[in-house]
Amino acid sequence: MSVTETEAAGAVAGAAVGEAPAVLTPRLKLVLVLLLATQFMLAVDFAILNVALPVIGKGLGFSMGNLQWIATSFALCAAGFTLLFGRVADLFGRRRLFLGGLVVLGAASLMGGLAQNPEMLITARVLQGLATAAVTPAALSLMTTSFPEGPLRQKALGLNGALMSSGFVTGAILGGVLTDLLSWRWAFFINVPVALAVVIIAPKVIKESRPDVRPKLDLPGAITVTLGLLAIIYGLTQAGEKGWGSAGALVSLAAGVVLLIVFYAVERKVSSPLVPVSVLGKRSVAWGNFAGLLAFLTFTSLVFPLTLYLQEVLGYSPLIAGLSFGFLGLGTVLGGTTASKVIGKIGTKQTLIVGGIMQMVFTAALVGLGDDRSWMWLMLIASFLGGIGNMLAIVGFMVTATSGLANHEQGLATGLATMTQQVGITMGTPIMSAVVTAAMAGTGATAILGGLKVAIAVNAVIVLLGVITSAVFLRSDRSPAK
């Protein structure tokens, strides 16, 4: 598609959707509530079963070797199919995909809660992952097309980022509470009324959003990028379980890289690419998503070594350990709700950098944790302040990666941003797990603490890499809306 055709298509799409108001009207408030509630629920799903895995395994007869597939089957589909569904939302209608995905999510959650054997549960988790891959980019693109670029969109994305990150933490807490007080099945059932309510209300307040002229679907690109992402994510999970030198991890990662190279070659030649090379060539898209990948990878994966610290070193119960992450959740909420104001004062790039520096400093501070419970104060304070910094960086990434693009490209932009988020969440824990295992010298609490400190230090270095690349490669924005 030529530049002129692209601009014309953007104009047509904008006319079809209508100009978004400059103020938060009652209808837009309801739209925002519905989209945020959905995104929060999806984020909770990423972590809600983690604490319950041993209980589910015993209840349904999972072997220890297959237990990890309860989480892996969901993560593979949620991250691997996101980019494809982000483009499908552009082609066939964002609201249509959003509602259809919620119907599948509700049905899959009901199926998971009623599961009587491993096969039924894994099928439900696969369907949940596919529904998440469809709903998340559709919801985010509905948000970016409903709110004009500038303060309103920054506020919406800030709240979205806060709820997504706090939802990940809330999932860990809620999973423990539901499993202890009711049953692990309620970790599935809780989705059903939320999905049902949104499906009933959303068609009345959320307008359909899609271009009038529907382009062709780039099937070769869709196949290669989806298989490539699936291979890489599977390779990362294998690395976390069996080590980075395992044949399964190396073969899968290598296959994923080859497939993504093929995908790039395909996109350069097809007439209607899934991801136009011109979009990938934009600094805001390429380096904004790189910064976002590192932001999501680092802080969500920090939950893993800190969980080991609280339970294996300090001896707290899973429930107390989960509740301790409430401080991290509060930090992310505060960071998300204030991010739009910070962007308004210092700009998007500076917000991303300041947030990254803040996250790096307080992550590095956790290297000082000791082996008795008197060090809890350091973990709670550092996770709270680091959560604020992480959320500033994430909102800065979201605004950067979805700005300056035509309306008909918003599904693609949000699909890329969502893929970045979910791949970061998926690959972070295996990386931290592999580092902890490699760094442990012996057994016992002292050895575990030594491995955790190395992993935390590596985490801080990765954050620093994101800060440096953002400072060097992202252009400074003269106004918050750019």
NUGUBA-281048 format. One line per field, with one value per residue (C-alpha): residue number from 0; residue in three letters; chain; x, y, z. Coordinates in Angstrom, 2 decimals, padded with zeros to 5 digits, m for minus. Layout:
residues N
num <- NUM|...
residuo <- ALA|...
cadena <- A|...
xx <- X|...
yy <- Y|...
zz <- Z|...
//
This chain:
residues 482
num <- 0|1|2|3|4|5|6|7|8|9|10|11|12|13|14|15|16|17|18|19|20|21|22|23|24|25|26|27|28|29|30|31|32|33|34|35|36|37|38|39|40|41|42|43|44|45|46|47|48|49|50|51|52|53|54|55|56|57|58|59|60|61|62|63|64|65|66|67|68|69|70|71|72|73|74|75|76|77|78|79|80|81|82|83|84|85|86|87|88|89|90|91|92|93|94|95|96|97|98|99|100|101|102|103|104|105|106|107|108|109|110|111|112|113|114|115|116|117|118|119|120|121|122|123|124|125|126|127|128|129|130|131|132|133|134|135|136|137|138|139|140|141|142|143|144|145|146|147|148|149|150|151|152|153|154|155|156|157|158|159|160|161|162|163|164|165|166|167|168|169|170|171|172|173|174|175|176|177|178|179|180|181|182|183|184|185|186|187|188|189|190|191|192|193|194|195|196|197|198|199|200|201|202|203|204|205|206|207|208|209|210|211|212|213|214|215|216|217|218|219|220|221|222|223|224|225|226|227|228|229|230|231|232|233|234|235|236|237|238|239|240|241|242|243|244|245|246|247|248|249|250|251|252|253|254|255|256|257|258|259|260|261|262|263|264|265|266|267|268|269|270|271|272|273|274|275|276|277|278|279|280|281|282|283|284|285|286|287|288|289|290|291|292|293|294|295|296|297|298|299|300|301|302|303|304|305|306|307|308|309|310|311|312|313|314|315|316|317|318|319|320|321|322|323|324|325|326|327|328|329|330|331|332|333|334|335|336|337|338|339|340|341|342|343|344|345|346|347|348|349|350|351|352|353|354|355|356|357|358|359|360|361|362|363|364|365|366|367|368|369|370|371|372|373|374|375|376|377|378|379|380|381|382|383|384|385|386|387|388|389|390|391|392|393|394|395|396|397|398|399|400|401|402|403|404|405|406|407|408|409|410|411|412|413|414|415|416|417|418|419|420|421|422|423|424|425|426|427|428|429|430|431|432|433|434|435|436|437|438|439|440|441|442|443|444|445|446|447|448|449|450|451|452|453|454|455|456|457|458|459|460|461|462|463|464|465|466|467|468|469|470|471|472|473|474|475|476|477|478|479|480|481
residuo <- MET|SER|VAL|THR|GLU|THR|GLU|ALA|ALA|GLY|ALA|VAL|ALA|GLY|ALA|ALA|VAL|GLY|GLU|ALA|PRO|ALA|VAL|LEU|THR|PRO|ARG|LEU|LYS|LEU|VAL|LEU|VAL|LEU|LEU|LEU|ALA|THR|GLN|PHE|MET|LEU|ALA|VAL|ASP|PHE|ALA|ILE|LEU|ASN|VAL|ALA|LEU|PRO|VAL|ILE|GLY|LYS|GLY|LEU|GLY|PHE|SER|MET|GLY|ASN|LEU|GLN|TRP|ILE|ALA|THR|SER|PHE|ALA|LEU|CYS|ALA|ALA|GLY|PHE|THR|LEU|LEU|PHE|GLY|ARG|VAL|ALA|ASP|LEU|PHE|GLY|ARG|ARG|ARG|LEU|PHE|LEU|GLY|GLY|LEU|VAL|VAL|LEU|GLY|ALA|ALA|SER|LEU|MET|GLY|GLY|LEU|ALA|GLN|ASN|PRO|GLU|MET|LEU|ILE|THR|ALA|ARG|VAL|LEU|GLN|GLY|LEU|ALA|THR|ALA|ALA|VAL|THR|PRO|ALA|ALA|LEU|SER|LEU|MET|THR|THR|SER|PHE|PRO|GLU|GLY|PRO|LEU|ARG|GLN|LYS|ALA|LEU|GLY|LEU|ASN|GLY|ALA|LEU|MET|SER|SER|GLY|PHE|VAL|THR|GLY|ALA|ILE|LEU|GLY|GLY|VAL|LEU|THR|ASP|LEU|LEU|SER|TRP|ARG|TRP|ALA|PHE|PHE|ILE|ASN|VAL|PRO|VAL|ALA|LEU|ALA|VAL|VAL|ILE|ILE|ALA|PRO|LYS|VAL|ILE|LYS|GLU|SER|ARG|PRO|ASP|VAL|ARG|PRO|LYS|LEU|ASP|LEU|PRO|GLY|ALA|ILE|THR|VAL|THR|LEU|GLY|LEU|LEU|ALA|ILE|ILE|TYR|GLY|LEU|THR|GLN|ALA|GLY|GLU|LYS|GLY|TRP|GLY|SER|ALA|GLY|ALA|LEU|VAL|SER|LEU|ALA|ALA|GLY|VAL|VAL|LEU|LEU|ILE|VAL|PHE|TYR|ALA|VAL|GLU|ARG|LYS|VAL|SER|SER|PRO|LEU|VAL|PRO|VAL|SER|VAL|LEU|GLY|LYS|ARG|SER|VAL|ALA|TRP|GLY|ASN|PHE|ALA|GLY|LEU|LEU|ALA|PHE|LEU|THR|PHE|THR|SER|LEU|VAL|PHE|PRO|LEU|THR|LEU|TYR|LEU|GLN|GLU|VAL|LEU|GLY|TYR|SER|PRO|LEU|ILE|ALA|GLY|LEU|SER|PHE|GLY|PHE|LEU|GLY|LEU|GLY|THR|VAL|LEU|GLY|GLY|THR|THR|ALA|SER|LYS|VAL|ILE|GLY|LYS|ILE|GLY|THR|LYS|GLN|THR|LEU|ILE|VAL|GLY|GLY|ILE|MET|GLN|MET|VAL|PHE|THR|ALA|ALA|LEU|VAL|GLY|LEU|GLY|ASP|ASP|ARG|SER|TRP|MET|TRP|LEU|MET|LEU|ILE|ALA|SER|PHE|LEU|GLY|GLY|ILE|GLY|ASN|MET|LEU|ALA|ILE|VAL|GLY|PHE|MET|VAL|THR|ALA|THR|SER|GLY|LEU|ALA|ASN|HIS|GLU|GLN|GLY|LEU|ALA|THR|GLY|LEU|ALA|THR|MET|THR|GLN|GLN|VAL|GLY|ILE|THR|MET|GLY|THR|PRO|ILE|MET|SER|ALA|VAL|VAL|THR|ALA|ALA|MET|ALA|GLY|THR|GLY|ALA|THR|ALA|ILE|LEU|GLY|GLY|LEU|LYS|VAL|ALA|ILE|ALA|VAL|ASN|ALA|VAL|ILE|VAL|LEU|LEU|GLY|VAL|ILE|THR|SER|ALA|VAL|PHE|LEU|ARG|SER|ASP|ARG|SER|PRO|ALA|LYS
cadena <- A|A|A|A|A|A|A|A|A|A|A|A|A|A|A|A|A|A|A|A|A|A|A|A|A|A|A|A|A|A|A|A|A|A|A|A|A|A|A|A|A|A|A|A|A|A|A|A|A|A|A|A|A|A|A|A|A|A|A|A|A|A|A|A|A|A|A|A|A|A|A|A|A|A|A|A|A|A|A|A|A|A|A|A|A|A|A|A|A|A|A|A|A|A|A|A|A|A|A|A|A|A|A|A|A|A|A|A|A|A|A|A|A|A|A|A|A|A|A|A|A|A|A|A|A|A|A|A|A|A|A|A|A|A|A|A|A|A|A|A|A|A|A|A|A|A|A|A|A|A|A|A|A|A|A|A|A|A|A|A|A|A|A|A|A|A|A|A|A|A|A|A|A|A|A|A|A|A|A|A|A|A|A|A|A|A|A|A|A|A|A|A|A|A|A|A|A|A|A|A|A|A|A|A|A|A|A|A|A|A|A|A|A|A|A|A|A|A|A|A|A|A|A|A|A|A|A|A|A|A|A|A|A|A|A|A|A|A|A|A|A|A|A|A|A|A|A|A|A|A|A|A|A|A|A|A|A|A|A|A|A|A|A|A|A|A|A|A|A|A|A|A|A|A|A|A|A|A|A|A|A|A|A|A|A|A|A|A|A|A|A|A|A|A|A|A|A|A|A|A|A|A|A|A|A|A|A|A|A|A|A|A|A|A|A|A|A|A|A|A|A|A|A|A|A|A|A|A|A|A|A|A|A|A|A|A|A|A|A|A|A|A|A|A|A|A|A|A|A|A|A|A|A|A|A|A|A|A|A|A|A|A|A|A|A|A|A|A|A|A|A|A|A|A|A|A|A|A|A|A|A|A|A|A|A|A|A|A|A|A|A|A|A|A|A|A|A|A|A|A|A|A|A|A|A|A|A|A|A|A|A|A|A|A|A|A|A|A|A|A|A|A|A|A|A|A|A|A|A|A|A|A|A|A|A|A|A|A|A|A|A|A|A|A|A|A|A|A|A|A|A|A|A|A|A|A|A|A|A|A|A|A|A|A|A|A|A|A|A|A|A|A|A|A|A|A|A|A|A|A|A|A
xx <- 000.00|001.40|001.76|m001.16|m003.35|m002.36|m003.29|m006.59|m007.39|m006.62|m008.96|m011.73|m011.24|m011.28|m014.49|m016.04|m015.28|m015.97|m013.88|m013.27|m014.36|m011.77|m013.37|m014.29|m018.04|m020.32|m020.35|m016.56|m016.32|m018.45|m016.37|m013.23|m014.66|m015.66|m012.30|m010.32|m012.37|m011.71|m007.98|m007.72|m009.49|m007.13|m004.09|m005.37|m005.67|m001.92|m001.09|m004.21|m003.42|000.28|m000.29|m002.98|m000.98|m000.01|m003.62|m004.99|m002.43|m003.47|m007.18|m007.18|m004.31|m001.62|001.87|004.62|006.10|002.82|001.76|003.61|001.35|m001.50|000.44|002.44|m000.55|m002.21|000.94|001.86|m001.51|m001.92|001.45|001.85|m001.44|m001.64|m000.12|m002.34|m005.51|m004.42|m004.46|m007.70|m009.29|m008.34|m009.73|m013.00|m013.90|m012.35|m015.61|m016.67|m013.42|m013.54|m017.04|m016.41|m013.23|m015.08|m017.73|m014.98|m013.22|m016.38|m017.15|m013.54|m013.49|m016.70|m015.19|m012.01|m013.95|m015.95|m012.93|m012.82|m009.53|m006.24|m007.33|m010.42|m008.46|m005.69|m008.29|m009.91|m006.52|m005.74|m009.11|m008.53|m005.15|m006.63|m009.43|m006.88|m004.86|m008.00|m009.51|m006.39|m005.28|m008.90|m009.60|m006.43|m007.12|m010.71|m009.15|m006.72|m009.40|m011.99|m009.65|m007.81|m004.03|m002.94|m003.94|m007.12|m005.35|m002.41|m004.80|m006.62|m003.37|m002.01|m005.02|m004.83|m001.17|m001.74|m004.56|m002.67|000.35|m001.67|m003.86|m000.81|m000.01|m003.67|m003.86|m001.12|m002.92|m006.42|m005.33|m004.07|m007.15|m009.66|m007.75|m007.49|m011.02|m013.13|m011.63|m009.19|m012.22|m013.25|m010.09|m011.94|m015.52|m014.68|m014.24|m017.74|m019.88|m017.36|m017.27|m021.07|m021.61|m019.20|m020.74|m024.22|m023.28|m020.47|m022.55|m024.68|m021.81|m018.77|m018.90|m017.54|m014.12|m012.70|m011.69|m014.38|m012.12|m011.04|m007.52|m006.41|m005.09|m001.39|m001.64|002.09|003.05|000.44|001.62|005.35|005.09|002.68|004.80|007.95|006.54|005.21|008.64|010.50|008.09|008.16|011.97|012.05|009.77|011.98|015.06|013.48|012.61|015.56|018.32|019.57|021.74|018.91|018.28|014.57|015.26|018.03|016.20|012.96|014.66|016.68|013.55|011.74|014.50|014.58|010.79|010.83|013.56|011.36|008.44|010.45|011.39|007.74|006.59|008.98|007.42|003.67|001.24|m000.80|001.67|000.54|003.12|004.25|008.03|007.43|005.66|008.41|010.92|009.42|011.64|008.65|007.33|010.62|012.42|009.24|008.34|011.88|011.69|008.27|009.51|012.26|009.92|007.39|010.08|011.88|009.28|006.77|009.59|010.87|007.88|009.58|012.82|010.94|008.44|011.35|012.88|009.69|008.91|012.25|014.50|012.17|009.74|006.43|003.32|002.17|m000.78|001.40|003.90|001.10|m000.30|003.18|003.06|000.20|002.85|004.14|000.56|m000.04|003.11|001.97|m001.46|000.10|002.54|m000.21|m002.58|000.11|001.87|m000.28|000.56|004.26|004.12|002.35|005.22|008.35|007.25|006.90|010.55|011.70|008.92|010.02|013.64|012.89|010.64|013.32|016.00|013.69|012.90|016.60|017.68|015.12|015.60|019.32|018.53|016.98|020.45|020.94|018.24|019.33|018.35|016.06|012.63|013.95|014.76|011.09|011.03|013.56|011.60|008.29|009.64|011.81|009.00|006.55|008.87|010.14|006.52|005.95|008.97|008.05|004.57|005.90|008.09|005.23|002.82|005.62|006.09|002.35|002.02|005.20|004.36|000.79|001.35|001.83|000.04|m003.07|m006.33|m006.46|m003.03|m004.05|m005.01|m001.55|000.17|m001.79|m001.30|002.46|002.30|000.15|002.43|005.38|003.61|002.62|005.92|007.72|005.53|005.95|009.71|010.68|010.09|011.95|014.94|014.97|014.48|017.44|019.66|018.71|019.40|022.75|023.89|023.01|026.03|024.69|021.39|019.68|018.46|021.92|022.49|019.01|019.57|022.85|021.15|018.30|020.70|022.43|019.04|017.98|021.26|020.74|017.21|018.53|021.10|018.33|016.38|019.50|019.76|016.21|017.03|020.15|018.48|015.51|017.83|019.88|017.32|014.00|013.38|012.51|008.90|008.27|004.76|003.15|000.96|003.82
yy <- 000.00|003.41|006.34|008.11|005.02|004.58|008.16|007.78|004.56|006.27|009.10|006.67|004.70|007.85|008.97|005.59|005.66|009.33|011.97|011.15|013.84|015.99|015.42|012.29|012.03|009.69|007.22|007.26|006.70|003.58|002.46|002.91|000.98|m001.94|m002.11|m001.75|m004.42|m006.78|m006.09|m006.52|m009.89|m011.05|m010.00|m011.88|m015.02|m015.00|m015.62|m016.84|m020.56|m020.40|m020.98|m023.59|m025.81|m028.49|m028.72|m028.97|m031.64|m033.83|m033.27|m034.15|m036.63|m034.60|m036.09|m033.80|m033.67|m032.51|m030.07|m027.15|m027.44|m025.89|m022.60|m023.20|m024.08|m020.80|m018.69|m020.21|m019.33|m015.97|m014.70|m016.63|m015.62|m012.01|m010.35|m012.37|m011.46|m007.82|m007.70|m009.71|m007.03|m004.42|m006.54|m007.80|m005.33|m004.66|m004.76|m007.97|m009.73|m008.27|m009.65|m012.96|m013.49|m012.76|m015.35|m017.95|m016.86|m017.23|m020.65|m021.83|m020.62|m022.51|m025.59|m025.26|m024.91|m028.06|m030.06|m033.69|m034.78|m033.30|m033.30|m031.23|m028.71|m028.29|m027.79|m025.08|m023.39|m023.43|m021.82|m019.27|m018.42|m018.00|m015.84|m013.70|m013.31|m012.05|m009.86|m008.06|m006.33|m005.71|m004.01|m001.95|m000.84|000.08|002.19|003.98|004.64|005.76|008.26|010.94|011.02|013.25|013.63|011.52|008.59|008.92|008.76|005.75|003.90|004.80|003.27|000.29|m000.28|000.04|m002.49|m004.90|m005.00|m004.95|m007.67|m009.90|m009.38|m009.67|m012.99|m014.42|m013.19|m014.15|m017.60|m018.36|m016.94|m018.78|m022.06|m021.86|m020.66|m022.17|m024.26|m023.87|m024.16|m020.63|m019.35|m020.27|m019.52|m015.92|m015.00|m016.08|m013.27|m010.59|m011.77|m012.09|m008.56|m007.00|m008.94|m007.67|m004.01|m003.39|m003.50|m000.64|001.76|000.69|001.55|m000.78|000.25|m000.97|000.42|000.54|m001.19|m004.55|m005.53|m009.11|m011.21|m012.00|m015.75|m016.62|m013.84|m014.91|m018.53|m017.77|m015.17|m017.28|m020.43|m018.39|m016.87|m020.23|m021.80|m019.07|m019.05|m022.84|m022.75|m020.25|m022.40|m025.41|m023.40|m022.46|m026.08|m028.04|m025.44|m023.29|m026.09|m028.57|m029.82|m028.97|m025.35|m024.80|m026.42|m024.58|m021.20|m021.67|m022.67|m019.62|m017.26|m018.80|m018.50|m014.83|m014.11|m015.79|m013.69|m010.48|m011.57|m012.33|m008.95|m007.14|m008.74|m009.26|m006.55|m006.50|m007.41|m008.44|m006.02|m003.40|m002.98|000.78|000.46|m001.71|000.86|003.63|004.33|004.79|001.33|m000.61|000.87|001.60|m002.09|m003.10|m000.93|m002.36|m005.93|m005.36|m003.54|m006.38|m009.07|m007.67|m006.63|m009.44|m012.00|m010.44|m012.07|m015.46|m014.87|m012.86|m015.70|m018.08|m015.57|m015.24|m018.98|m020.79|m018.31|m016.53|m019.44|m017.64|m019.50|m019.15|m017.02|m014.58|m014.48|m013.65|m010.91|m009.37|m008.57|m006.20|m003.51|m004.09|m003.91|m000.61|000.78|m000.15|001.40|004.64|004.72|004.09|006.71|009.41|008.54|010.80|013.79|012.96|012.64|016.00|017.63|015.99|014.15|010.49|009.59|011.20|009.44|006.10|006.79|008.16|005.19|002.77|004.41|004.29|000.62|m000.22|001.50|m000.22|m003.58|m003.31|m002.44|m005.90|m007.43|m006.33|m008.69|m010.80|m014.22|m013.23|m011.63|m008.26|m007.60|m007.61|m003.81|m003.57|m005.94|m004.15|m000.62|m001.51|m003.45|m000.57|002.13|m000.14|m000.79|002.94|003.22|000.16|001.48|004.88|003.01|000.79|003.68|005.54|002.48|002.15|005.82|005.71|002.48|003.52|007.18|008.73|005.97|006.11|004.92|001.82|000.79|000.99|m002.70|m003.55|m001.17|m002.43|m006.01|m005.44|m003.74|m006.53|m009.19|m007.38|m007.37|m011.03|m012.31|m010.29|m011.78|m015.28|m015.26|m013.42|m016.19|m018.91|m016.59|m015.78|m019.46|m020.47|m017.78|m018.80|m022.48|m021.76|m019.41|m021.66|m023.23|m026.14|m026.50|m024.83|m021.30|m019.73|m021.23|m020.20|m016.64|m016.48|m017.60|m015.13|m012.21|m013.05|m013.23|m009.89|m008.29|m009.65|m008.24|m004.78|m004.94|m005.78|m002.74|m000.60|m001.89|m000.67|002.76|003.12|002.06|004.37|007.31|006.67|005.60|007.19|010.73|013.35|014.47|018.19|017.71|014.96|013.88|013.02
zz <- 000.00|m000.97|001.41|m000.27|m000.03|003.60|004.46|002.59|004.41|007.72|006.86|005.90|009.11|011.19|009.55|010.14|013.83|014.38|016.06|019.70|022.18|023.89|027.30|029.22|028.55|030.56|027.66|027.42|031.18|030.82|027.82|029.90|032.85|030.62|028.85|032.08|033.84|030.96|030.87|034.64|034.44|031.68|033.70|036.74|034.60|033.95|037.61|039.41|039.03|039.99|043.70|043.02|040.63|043.20|044.45|040.90|040.05|042.95|042.36|038.65|038.51|036.73|036.83|038.08|034.58|033.02|035.74|034.11|031.03|033.00|032.83|029.64|027.42|028.37|027.97|024.59|023.06|024.80|023.55|020.31|018.65|019.85|016.78|014.44|016.33|016.55|012.77|012.56|014.76|012.15|009.32|010.72|013.47|016.87|018.81|017.07|017.98|021.50|022.17|020.42|022.43|025.69|024.83|024.28|027.48|029.55|028.08|028.52|032.13|032.88|031.23|033.32|036.54|035.74|034.49|035.61|034.01|032.75|029.08|029.81|031.88|029.30|026.55|028.66|029.23|025.49|024.75|027.52|025.97|022.50|023.88|025.74|022.53|020.78|023.50|024.77|021.52|020.53|023.88|023.67|020.09|021.06|023.80|021.48|018.85|021.43|023.11|021.09|021.12|023.99|027.67|027.48|025.83|028.23|031.18|029.74|028.97|032.40|034.13|031.78|032.55|036.28|036.27|034.01|036.32|039.53|038.01|037.63|041.33|042.34|040.51|042.73|045.86|044.74|043.65|047.16|048.85|046.63|046.86|050.66|051.39|048.57|045.77|042.90|040.60|041.59|039.91|036.69|037.71|038.70|035.02|033.98|035.52|034.49|030.88|030.79|032.14|029.62|026.70|027.66|028.24|025.72|022.48|023.82|024.52|022.45|018.75|016.11|014.80|011.47|008.06|005.36|002.84|004.20|003.06|002.45|005.29|004.93|005.51|004.98|007.38|009.92|009.85|010.11|012.89|014.95|014.64|015.32|018.51|019.68|019.13|021.01|023.96|024.17|024.04|026.90|029.06|028.34|029.28|032.59|033.37|031.93|031.55|028.69|027.36|026.91|023.36|023.52|024.45|021.88|018.96|019.71|020.12|016.92|014.98|016.33|015.22|011.73|011.40|012.46|009.89|007.25|008.48|007.98|004.45|003.67|004.96|002.62|m000.47|000.04|m001.10|002.13|004.90|008.37|009.77|007.23|007.35|007.34|010.69|012.17|010.92|013.07|016.06|018.32|017.40|017.32|020.32|022.26|022.10|023.01|026.12|026.93|026.51|029.07|031.46|031.51|031.52|034.54|037.08|036.60|036.72|039.96|041.65|041.18|043.15|045.78|046.22|046.82|049.23|051.27|051.42|051.18|052.99|055.45|055.87|055.24|054.05|050.41|051.52|053.48|050.62|048.18|050.41|050.70|046.99|047.74|048.26|044.74|043.47|045.27|043.68|040.19|040.76|042.02|039.10|036.57|037.94|038.04|034.77|032.59|034.81|034.69|030.89|030.73|032.64|031.24|028.06|027.14|026.55|029.79|031.71|030.29|031.24|034.73|035.44|034.26|036.43|039.44|038.82|038.35|041.58|043.78|042.09|042.76|046.38|046.79|046.40|050.02|051.38|054.37|055.67|058.54|058.71|059.85|056.16|055.17|055.37|052.53|050.30|050.90|050.37|047.36|045.65|046.25|044.85|042.09|041.12|040.69|038.43|036.41|035.75|034.63|032.13|030.96|030.37|028.59|026.37|025.66|024.65|022.57|020.74|019.80|018.89|015.46|013.54|011.37|012.90|010.68|012.02|015.69|015.81|014.49|016.94|019.91|018.73|018.74|022.15|023.58|022.11|023.70|027.06|026.98|025.61|028.31|031.04|029.59|029.11|032.31|034.84|032.86|032.54|036.26|037.12|034.95|036.51|040.06|039.33|037.67|040.45|043.41|045.05|047.06|048.90|051.84|052.55|052.23|048.78|047.64|048.85|046.92|043.72|044.23|044.65|041.36|039.59|041.10|039.97|036.43|036.53|037.40|034.57|032.07|033.27|032.76|029.18|028.52|029.96|027.80|024.54|025.19|025.90|022.76|020.16|021.07|019.88|022.47|022.20|022.27|023.56|025.59|022.70|020.37
//
